Amino acid sequence: MNSGMFKTSVKTSTPAQGMMQILCLTVFWLLFAAAPVHLVAQTNSPAESMNNQVKQWLSKINEINSKDINILPLDSRLKVQSCAQALTLDHPFASKETVRVRCSDPNWQLYLQVAMPNKVGVVPVATSPQASQKPELPPRKIVVAKRLLQRGAILQPEMLEEVQASAGNADTQLLSSVKDAQQAELTRDIAAGQPLRISDIRRAVLVKQGQVVMLSVGNSKDFQITIRMEALQDGRLGEQVKLKNPESGRQVSGVVTGPNLVKGL
């Protein structure tokens, strides 16, 4: 019997075929490893979402292009949380360069410094090398304590002063006007000469429930009377509170104008 009839054939790969197999496996694993990158959802971070809402709000109330609004970066230590509700935006101080952002769920608030362009203005054409140079920035004003101020103190103008600071000071959280701190409450001790930051103050409770307050009724130019009343609720500057006459029991309402001071409606 011819043994060649039962001889099996064995296929062997050449070196070139082996290299091709290795190359194909390498390309496969590279593509597999890179695949998750394309699956990552491109979503805005809470900070980016907040900045976009602030720009849209400022654009609407000031009638300017949102692209021209610049929001200065927050302190790197501050982390913006996602908000389940619509953000509440307002200008808490006289200066329009500060925007307060509040969230009710979860409860938090932040203060942003913004820069907006002038709505009207013509940029002069430089006619000489001197004219083309950018002017130096003027010194900025900051608010400092005249003396040691303790936590919980209700700030009055005589406690503070405005001083000139370097224009290169990059801290955007510093107060720039005494008016912004007037009748506010300190949240920490402030040493003499130390600048005040936005986070150092909060709206103070100037009228407390159960205390005796002075209610002013009338115009000081014509006539004005002052009555001792009992506060039925706490109140901050500008808020409306209910009062009770301790003798007659009659209740009235008034607006808080200062520590234990209320003006009749």
C-alpha positions in Angstrom: 0.0 0.0 0.0 1.3 3.4 -0.9 1.9 5.3 2.3 1.6 8.7 0.4 -2.1 8.2 0.2 -2.4 8.8 4.0 0.1 11.6 4.3 -1.3 14.7 6.0 -0.3 18.2 4.8 0.9 20.7 7.4 0.6 24.4 6.7 3.4 26.6 8.0 3.4 30.3 8.1 6.3 32.3 6.6 8.0 35.1 8.5 6.2 37.7 6.4 2.8 36.2 7.4 3.8 36.1 11.0 4.7 39.8 11.0 1.4 40.6 9.3 -0.5 38.8 12.0 1.3 40.7 14.8 0.7 44.0 13.0 -3.1 43.3 12.7 -3.3 42.4 16.4 -1.5 45.6 17.3 -3.8 47.8 15.2 -6.9 46.0 16.7 -5.8 46.6 20.3 -5.0 50.3 19.6 -8.4 50.9 18.1 -10.1 49.0 21.0 -8.2 51.1 23.6 -9.1 54.4 21.9 -12.7 53.6 21.5 -13.9 54.8 24.9 -12.6 58.3 24.2 -15.2 58.7 21.4 -18.0 57.5 23.8 -17.5 60.3 26.4 -20.4 62.7 26.4 -19.4 66.3 25.7 -21.3 68.2 28.5 -20.6 71.5 30.1 -19.3 71.6 33.7 -21.4 73.3 36.4 -19.0 76.3 36.2 -19.4 76.6 32.5 -23.1 76.3 32.7 -23.2 79.0 35.4 -21.0 81.4 33.3 -23.3 80.9 30.3 -26.4 81.8 32.3 -24.7 84.9 33.7 -23.6 86.0 30.3 -27.1 85.6 28.9 -28.6 87.5 31.8 -26.2 90.4 31.5 -26.6 90.4 27.7 -30.4 90.8 28.1 -30.5 93.5 30.7 -27.6 95.5 29.2 -28.5 94.9 25.5 -25.0 93.8 24.6 -23.5 90.8 22.9 -22.8 87.9 25.3 -19.5 87.3 23.5 -18.3 90.7 24.7 -18.8 89.9 28.4 -15.8 88.6 30.3 -16.2 86.7 33.6 -13.1 86.7 35.7 -12.1 83.3 37.0 -13.0 82.3 40.5 -10.6 81.3 43.2 -9.2 77.9 42.2 -10.2 76.6 45.7 -13.9 77.2 45.0 -15.8 74.3 43.4 -19.1 75.1 41.6 -21.9 72.6 42.4 -24.6 71.6 40.0 -28.0 73.3 40.7 -31.2 71.4 40.3 -33.2 74.7 40.1 -32.8 77.8 37.9 -30.1 80.1 39.2 -31.1 83.4 40.8 -28.9 86.3 39.5 -28.7 89.9 40.8 -26.4 92.8 41.5 -26.0 92.8 45.3 -23.9 96.0 45.5 -24.0 99.5 43.9 -21.3 98.5 41.5 -22.6 96.5 38.4 -19.2 94.7 38.2 -20.4 92.1 40.8 -23.0 89.5 40.1 -24.4 87.3 42.8 -25.4 83.8 41.8 -27.7 81.8 44.1 -28.9 78.2 44.0 -31.8 76.9 46.2 -31.1 73.2 45.6 -28.6 72.7 47.0 -28.3 76.0 48.9 -25.2 78.0 47.9 -24.2 81.4 46.5 -21.2 82.8 44.7 -20.1 86.3 43.7 -18.6 86.8 40.2 -16.7 89.8 38.9 -17.5 90.7 35.3 -16.2 93.1 32.7 -18.5 94.5 30.1 -17.7 96.9 27.2 -19.0 100.4 26.9 -22.1 100.5 24.8 -21.1 103.8 23.1 -17.6 104.8 22.3 -15.2 105.3 19.4 -11.7 103.8 19.5 -9.3 106.5 18.5 -7.0 105.8 15.6 -3.3 105.8 16.5 -1.4 108.5 14.5 1.9 108.0 16.2 3.9 105.3 18.1 3.1 107.1 21.3 -0.6 107.1 20.5 -0.6 103.4 19.8 0.7 102.5 23.2 -1.8 101.3 25.7 -2.3 103.7 28.6 -1.4 102.5 32.1 -4.2 101.3 34.2 -5.1 103.7 37.0 -4.8 102.5 40.6 -7.9 100.8 41.9 -9.7 101.5 45.2 -10.1 98.9 47.9 -11.8 99.0 51.3 -9.7 98.4 54.4 -10.5 98.5 58.2 -9.4 101.5 60.2 -9.2 99.4 63.3 -9.6 95.9 64.5 -13.1 94.7 63.7 -14.6 91.7 65.3 -16.8 89.1 63.8 -20.5 90.0 64.0 -19.9 93.8 64.0 -22.3 95.9 62.0 -20.2 98.0 59.7 -20.5 101.7 59.7 -18.7 104.2 57.3 -16.4 105.5 60.1 -15.0 102.0 60.6 -13.7 101.8 57.0 -11.8 103.7 54.5 -11.0 103.5 50.8 -7.3 103.4 49.8 -5.5 103.1 46.5 -4.1 99.7 45.5 -2.0 98.6 42.6 -3.9 98.2 39.3 -2.1 94.8 39.0 -3.9 93.4 42.0 -5.7 90.4 40.6 -7.9 89.6 43.6 -11.4 90.3 42.2 -13.1 89.6 45.5 -11.9 92.7 47.2 -14.6 95.4 48.0 -14.0 98.7 46.1 -16.6 101.0 47.9 -17.5 101.6 51.5 -21.1 101.8 50.4 -20.9 98.1 49.5 -20.1 97.2 53.2 -22.3 99.7 55.0 -24.8 98.1 57.4 -23.3 94.7 56.6 -22.2 92.1 59.2 -18.7 90.8 59.4 -18.3 87.0 59.1 -14.8 87.0 60.6 -12.3 89.2 62.5 -10.6 91.9 60.4 -7.3 93.4 61.5 -6.6 97.2 61.1 -5.5 98.0 57.6 -6.6 94.6 56.2 -8.7 94.7 53.0 -12.3 93.4 53.0 -13.4 90.7 50.6 -16.9 89.9 49.5 -16.9 86.7 51.5 -16.1 88.7 54.7 -19.6 90.3 54.9 -23.2 89.4 54.8 -26.5 91.3 55.1 -27.0 92.0 58.8 -30.1 91.6 60.8 -30.6 95.1 62.0 -34.0 94.5 63.7 -34.6 91.5 65.9 -37.8 90.0 67.0 -38.9 91.0 70.5 -36.6 94.0 70.7 -37.7 97.6 71.1 -37.2 99.7 67.9 -37.8 103.3 67.0 -40.5 103.9 64.4 -40.3 107.2 62.5 -43.5 108.5 60.9 -43.7 111.6 58.6 -41.3 113.7 56.6 -38.4 115.3 58.5 -38.8 118.5 56.5 -42.5 119.0 57.6 -43.1 117.0 60.7 -41.8 113.7 62.1 -42.7 111.7 65.2 -40.9 108.8 66.7 -42.7 105.9 68.5 -41.3 103.1 70.5 -42.5 99.8 69.1 -41.8 96.1 69.5 -40.5 94.1 66.6 -42.5 91.1 65.7 -39.9 89.6 63.3 -36.3 89.9 62.2 -35.4 92.4 59.5 -32.4 93.4 57.3 -31.7 96.7 55.7 -34.5 97.6 53.3 -36.8 94.8 54.4 -40.4 95.3 55.6 -41.2 94.1 59.1 -44.2 94.0 61.4 -44.3 96.0 64.6 -46.6 96.2 67.6 -47.4 99.2 69.8 -46.8 97.7 73.4 -49.4 100.1 74.9 -52.3 99.8 72.4 -51.5 96.4 70.9 -51.9 97.9 67.4 -49.8 96.4 64.6 -48.2 98.3 61.8 -45.5 97.7 59.2 -42.3 99.6 58.4 -39.1 99.4 56.4 -35.8 98.8 58.2 -33.4 101.8 57.8 -30.7 101.0 60.4 -30.0 99.2 63.7 -33.3 99.2 65.6 -34.6 101.9 63.3 -37.8 101.5 61.1 -39.6 104.0 58.9 -43.3 103.9 58.6 -45.0 103.1 55.3 
